[in-house]
């Protein structure tokens, strides 16, 4: 078997967005791969024939990753193929062009163009579409300006690029940049008349949930000063052209809503007992009021971590009078089914990750990670799972993919699950270095699926070990609730896990272990180096070092920090400082590499800079690698060259101190 190499992920195929045709005979999905030379991702739409089980590439431009079915034979997708229009967009105009293509053959042809930056799009009736598009309250709409005034307008647009006006929070968002007074607004677009009719208000951030029989459900955050954590639920009726508010702001946080049979069912949280990380329950609308339909004390989505995905897909579907949804339990994600009587039933049982799915005549088609394989399409039918594609089969057949060995222990009477990857060509008579890897979130999980960076290090001769400490997803609200406890019980879990690993695997040299993690894992890495010198080196990625500074500088800081640390800079600054790794930086002696992205507005660059400066000030070896043009998702969807450089920096740091 060949050893896994750092750049192997450049050859992986990432799958997303599986969607069945209305007649359930074909499925479309997107397949993505890295183009290292062009430093981008190549994305194309593929077709899977449910009868013949054959699959083939449908588009070839390399930039098609979102789509809808217009009918049983036609797919609609956004693309930009006209050079003149590209020039107009570069000059500040907003356009989204949609192309249609027959799945049985022929070239794609322009179907419609909309003078807006379209985010979501759904067909609600013949040639009528619901779209969400960027609306800028401070912006200039060139399409509404007379031709003789456009030159002046263009000058104003160029001038506006030189400054930003901030008068609300959040004022920026990870992956989107400055968002002040920008909203994702809901519109009705009529292809025949080209009319664009606004449905939601100017200051509402909308997410479109469900469309059925000329009606649509959507959620909206409405604010002009500070975005709160609760949102509203609306139903739009195409025929009356009215939007009716079903749930008012202040009652609950609503993630999505669906028409199930004749009812409206929605997943929501009252965020009253466990804060913003509280698990979602299912509610049903009765006589205009939300009524609890089913409690669900598990993750409502797939939170099983991997660095081998790109793109997204649907995590819930409706068939007949039942709602199917993805849920995370313990170390895996599964498909479950909710009936209108409130009964929840698990449908799939194999461990691993279900990333997205749709329901066909034969069963459930889903994209997932099974065993130690990379993403493929599977069919679940008659209680059996069958692999239907072989995009990444060569990786599993020729590469030395190491299976994680489970290792659990108890702390405070609570079972903590973890895993260990032995080094390639393991010899029990040899001594090896080790790496503790800590997941982000904290409300996510590690599982028994392929994780490239860990497989790389194991193939390079390291023991790699990882676990799900308290704060992780999949085991209920109480297990996940570490509000006001960051760096205490979770730190104890991780240290006891490390002790357990070293005891079971005496081949690990306790003087040559490193630690790394990103986001929450970066916070914990920063915390660890200020509380113990047991690690020979550390790599802190997209980290948190100071809860006080993060409160006022990041997109979620003003509500995430107060909720999770149970304090603000004014009502209890001492508590915020107590939980800040920067407070203990003068105790750190561990050489530490910091990885940050310049446009990471979730865990802003300033967090890494503060910790880096503190270590340098106190004479500790430290290095910071900052990536321009990247955000919080660097390790998962960053540009290929940047992902390679990131992993090289980390691996070289471990090589320097541990080998």
Secondary structure as UniProt FT lines:
FT   HELIX           6..11
FT   STRAND          14..20
FT   TURN            22..23
FT   STRAND          26..35
FT   TURN            36..39
FT   STRAND          40..49
FT   TURN            50..52
FT   STRAND          55..57
FT   STRAND          68..69
FT   STRAND          74..78
FT   HELIX           83..90
FT   TURN            91..92
FT   STRAND          96..102
FT   TURN            103..104
FT   STRAND          109..114
FT   STRAND          118..125
FT   TURN            126..127
FT   STRAND          128..136
FT   TURN            137..138
FT   HELIX           142..144
FT   HELIX           147..149
FT   HELIX           150..160
FT   TURN            161..162
FT   STRAND          172..173
FT   TURN            174..176
FT   STRAND          177..178
FT   TURN            180..181
FT   STRAND          182..190
FT   TURN            191..193
FT   STRAND          196..198
FT   TURN            202..203
FT   STRAND          204..212
FT   TURN            213..214
FT   STRAND          215..222
FT   STRAND          232..237
FT   TURN            238..241
FT   STRAND          242..247
FT   TURN            249..250
FT   STRAND          253..260
FT   TURN            261..262
FT   STRAND          263..269
FT   HELIX           275..277
FT   STRAND          281..286
FT   TURN            287..288
FT   STRAND          289..294
FT   STRAND          316..319
FT   TURN            320..321
FT   STRAND          322..329
FT   TURN            330..331
FT   STRAND          332..339
FT   TURN            340..341
FT   STRAND          344..346
FT   STRAND          352..359
FT   STRAND          364..370
FT   TURN            371..372
FT   STRAND          376..381
FT   TURN            382..383
FT   STRAND          384..387
FT   HELIX           393..398
FT   STRAND          405..411
FT   TURN            412..413
FT   STRAND          414..421
FT   TURN            424..425
FT   TURN            428..429
FT   STRAND          432..438
FT   HELIX           452..459
FT   TURN            460..461
FT   STRAND          462..467
FT   TURN            470..471
FT   HELIX           477..480
FT   TURN            483..484
FT   TURN            486..488
FT   HELIX           489..504
FT   TURN            506..507
FT   STRAND          508..518
FT   HELIX           520..529
FT   TURN            530..531
FT   STRAND          537..541
FT   HELIX           547..553
FT   TURN            555..556
FT   HELIX           557..565
FT   TURN            569..571
FT   HELIX           573..578
FT   HELIX           581..587
FT   STRAND          591..597
FT   TURN            598..599
FT   HELIX           605..617
FT   TURN            618..619
FT   STRAND          622..627
FT   TURN            628..629
FT   TURN            632..633
FT   HELIX           634..637
FT   HELIX           640..658
//
